């Protein structure tokens, strides 16, 4: 099974046209990647404290930003975590948090490979 690219190329093209230059787009992706650890920590604390609202809040923030940026894998994992939190089903959420972190690292590596970081 082939893994989908971490970014939706059509969305990246839209953002490139919207912002007009690579540097601004790079700053936006960089800001997102800098914010992710804060959100991940909130999710982790929510899981440790069994507080679904903390998991939901962190996952929702990552979901929204990743959707805007075309980060497909991150969007998928954050959406799943958000759904688990809203259903108050946190038992398996830790494994999806691990997958979310892997997707974030995959995006970071991809941006470096394509020269956006």
Secondary structure, DSSP 8 states (H G I E B T S, - for coil): -----SB-HHHHHHHHHHH-SHHHHHHHHHHHHHHHHHHHHHHHHHHHHT-HHHHHHHHHHHHHHHHHHTBHHHHHHHHHHHHHHHTT--TTHHHHHHHHHHHHHHHHHHHHHTT--
